[in-house]
């Protein structure tokens, strides 16, 4: 199990204890670890357990789940079962990683859409502002033109 990272071992400990219904009491009773410490590890409360502690729990699992202390068992069988368990956990990890990558891609695309929407809103707001200003200018010029026409009409009447 030296080829696993500490994090992978930690995940394996939590999953195996749950899958095989192995309690912190049982682990503590058969190792040099405290029940409270083991409980924190298998429930995930311990954020950074020592790798040696995780290894001790995994060694217990080796004996408890696979039965390497039973006369006549071969390391081949033990290693094959452990390898299969590890592969199963890696597949779960890979699926989780793939899901997270897809969520990230979706998030980034939504962010681009939001930016595009913000840009479109800015363009529309600028257009509305210019239309309003042009409308006011036309109305003002229209009033000036009306006053000019009225002044000319008055002048012509005189």
C-alpha angles and dihedrals in degrees: 000000000000089000091066122089119239090253092051090050090049091052090047092052092051094046096045094048090051095042094049095034094236112166129218087241092057093048093047092047091055099039139044091257129109119249091232092052093048091047090054090051099047093044092048095242091120106080099190113017119181113267091229089058091050090048091052091053091047090051089053090050088051090057097037101042102030098030099225089164091061110102114250098027116128127222087231092067092043093050092046092053092046090047091052091049091049092048090050090053092046090053090052089048092048091050091049091048091049091049091051091049090052091049089051091051091049091047092051092049091050089050090054090049090050091050090048090049091049090051091049091050089051091051091048092047091051090049092050091048092050091046090051092049092047091048091052090047091051091047091048092048089045090054090048089049091048091050090048091050091048090049091050091048090051091048092050091049091056 
